[in-house]
Amino acid sequence: MDGKTRANIHAGLEVLIVLKQDQATGNTTKGVVKDILTNSSTHPHGIKVRLESGEVGRVKEILSRT
């Protein structure tokens, strides 16, 4: 499942995100959502989140539904 719809994302969800510095390469970082930072219901590049590790990026893929 992709991360373009805010309703699909919630705290505690395991996701793959692309960090700002990795946008050119598309490298992803795996982590657990702590906060949702995007206010709109959808975003074409993915919903921006903060992981429990403190990293911020846009969700590219949702790995687990917890």
Protein Blocks (a to p, Z undefined) as FASTA:
>chain_A
ZZkbfklpcehiacddddfklmmnopacddddfbdfbfbfbdfkbpadddfkopacddfb
dfbdZZ
